[in-house]
Amino acid sequence: MGMISTAQLKRGIYIIFHDEPHMVVDMTFVSPGKGSAFYKVKQKSLYSGRVVEYTYKSGEKIEEVLVETHEAEYSYFDGEGYVFIEPRTFEQYTVAADVVGDDKIYLKEGLLYRIKFYEEKPVGVTMPKSIVCKVVDAENSVKGDTATSAMKNAILDTGAKVLVPLFIKVGEEVSISTETGTYLSRKN
């Protein structure tokens, strides 16, 4: 475990806070007109799951937690957790539903994900930058509307709700960003 500066903090990194491992959920850099700059950090405890907000001074040193990573394919939801299978060893990992959280809408059967482990317990799942999903429901668009940059609501096969261009139809595949949850492109 090494020390990092607050400038190296980013979403998804693991740190020690009050002698307990935490994952950085969100952070904001604040540079007031008067006084020193600081970072407002939301962090989730790996033990209790509780999210706390803490303010770090700019340049402050924080202990980083090293987590082990395994690549595994998403397989299914067993009612309590999401089951992933490592393709080389066929070892199964069950990740608790609260660990996956709202990112469950980006889980697609057969896709590879990075499972993060701390003390041999799954503590996080890293999503790919984008995924391809099938549109299962979309609002109808009026003929002639396709020339504008207007958007409409669509529901994807994972349950995700996104805004897509008016020319997208039910049954088409689209690429969406897992970081922002936005439409990227249509797939042929």
C-alpha positions in Angstrom: 0.0 0.0 0.0 1.4 3.3 -1.0 0.6 7.0 -0.4 -1.0 9.1 -3.0 -1.7 12.8 -3.3 -5.3 14.2 -3.3 -4.6 15.2 -7.0 -4.4 11.5 -7.8 -7.9 10.8 -6.4 -10.5 9.6 -8.9 -13.8 7.7 -8.9 -13.3 4.0 -8.3 -10.0 4.2 -6.4 -9.6 2.5 -3.0 -8.2 4.3 0.0 -7.8 4.0 3.8 -10.1 6.3 5.7 -10.2 6.1 9.6 -8.3 2.8 9.5 -11.0 1.2 7.1 -10.8 0.6 3.4 -13.1 2.8 1.3 -13.9 3.2 -2.4 -14.1 6.8 -3.8 -17.6 7.1 -5.2 -17.5 10.8 -6.2 -15.3 13.8 -5.8 -15.3 17.5 -6.5 -12.3 19.9 -6.6 -13.1 23.2 -5.0 -10.9 26.3 -5.4 -12.4 29.1 -3.4 -11.5 32.7 -4.1 -10.0 33.0 -0.6 -8.2 30.2 1.2 -6.8 26.9 0.2 -8.2 24.5 -2.5 -9.8 21.3 -1.3 -11.4 18.0 -2.5 -14.9 17.0 -1.3 -14.9 13.2 -1.5 -17.8 10.8 -1.2 -16.4 7.4 -0.2 -18.1 4.0 0.5 -16.8 1.7 3.3 -15.9 -1.7 2.0 -17.0 -3.2 5.4 -20.3 -1.5 6.2 -21.3 -0.1 2.8 -22.0 3.3 4.4 -21.2 6.3 2.3 -19.5 9.2 4.0 -18.4 12.6 2.7 -15.0 14.0 3.8 -13.0 17.1 2.8 -9.3 16.7 2.1 -6.9 19.6 1.7 -5.2 20.0 -1.6 -1.9 18.2 -1.6 -2.8 16.0 1.4 -1.4 12.4 1.4 -3.8 9.5 1.5 -3.0 5.8 1.8 -4.1 3.8 -1.2 -5.5 0.3 -0.8 -4.3 -2.3 -3.4 -7.1 -4.5 -4.6 -6.8 -7.7 -6.6 -8.5 -7.8 -10.0 -9.9 -10.8 -11.9 -11.5 -10.7 -15.3 -14.8 -12.7 -15.5 -17.8 -13.0 -17.7 -21.2 -12.0 -16.3 -23.5 -15.1 -16.2 -26.7 -14.5 -14.2 -28.4 -13.0 -11.2 -29.1 -15.7 -8.5 -31.6 -13.6 -6.5 -29.0 -12.2 -4.0 -26.0 -11.5 -6.1 -24.5 -11.4 -9.6 -22.6 -14.5 -10.7 -19.5 -14.1 -12.8 -17.4 -16.9 -14.3 -13.6 -16.7 -15.0 -13.3 -18.0 -18.5 -9.9 -19.7 -18.0 -10.5 -21.5 -14.7 -14.3 -21.6 -14.7 -14.2 -20.3 -11.1 -17.4 -18.5 -10.1 -17.6 -15.2 -8.2 -20.8 -14.0 -6.7 -20.9 -10.2 -6.2 -23.5 -8.9 -3.8 -26.3 -6.8 -5.4 -25.4 -3.7 -3.2 -21.8 -3.9 -4.5 -22.9 -3.7 -8.1 -25.6 -1.1 -7.3 -27.1 1.0 -10.1 -24.5 -0.3 -12.5 -26.6 -3.5 -12.9 -28.2 -2.0 -16.0 -24.8 -2.4 -17.7 -24.5 -6.1 -17.0 -24.8 -8.2 -20.2 -24.5 -12.0 -20.3 -21.1 -13.1 -21.8 -19.4 -9.7 -21.5 -16.1 -9.5 -19.6 -15.9 -7.4 -16.5 -13.1 -6.7 -14.0 -14.0 -7.9 -10.5 -12.2 -6.1 -7.6 -11.3 -8.1 -4.5 -10.1 -6.9 -1.1 -9.1 -9.7 1.4 -10.6 -12.3 -1.1 -14.1 -10.6 -1.0 -15.6 -9.0 -4.1 -15.8 -5.2 -3.4 -16.4 -3.8 -6.9 -17.0 -4.3 -10.6 -15.4 -2.2 -13.3 -17.6 -1.8 -16.3 -16.3 -1.6 -19.9 -16.3 1.9 -21.3 -19.3 1.1 -23.5 -21.7 -1.7 -24.2 -23.9 -2.6 -27.1 -27.6 -3.1 -26.3 -30.8 -3.9 -28.2 -33.6 -1.3 -28.2 -36.7 -3.1 -26.8 -39.0 -0.1 -26.6 -38.9 3.4 -28.0 -41.3 6.2 -28.6 -42.6 6.6 -32.2 -41.1 9.5 -34.2 -42.9 11.6 -36.8 -41.8 11.3 -40.4 -39.5 14.3 -41.2 -38.2 14.6 -37.7 -34.9 12.7 -38.5 -33.1 15.8 -39.9 -32.9 17.4 -36.4 -30.8 16.5 -33.4 -33.9 15.8 -31.3 -33.9 12.8 -29.0 -36.5 10.3 -27.8 -36.7 7.9 -24.8 -35.8 4.3 -25.3 -35.5 1.2 -23.1 -32.7 -1.3 -23.8 -32.6 -5.0 -23.2 -30.7 -4.5 -20.0 -33.4 -2.3 -18.6 -31.4 0.9 -19.1 -33.4 4.0 -20.1 -31.5 6.3 -22.5 -32.2 9.1 -24.9 -31.5 8.1 -28.5 -31.9 10.0 -31.8 -35.3 9.9 -33.5 -34.2 7.5 -36.3 -33.5 4.6 -33.9 -36.1 1.9 -34.0 -37.1 -1.0 -31.8 -34.8 -4.0 -32.5 -31.8 -1.9 -33.5 -28.5 -2.2 -31.5 -27.0 0.9 -30.0 -23.7 1.6 -28.2 -24.0 3.4 -24.9 -21.5 4.8 -22.5 -21.3 3.1 -19.1 -19.7 6.2 -17.6 -22.4 8.7 -18.5 -25.3 6.4 -19.5 -25.7 8.2 -22.8 -26.1 7.1 -26.4 -22.9 6.9 -28.5 -23.8 5.3 -31.8 -26.0 2.9 -33.8 -24.5 -0.5 -34.6 -25.2 -2.3 -37.9 
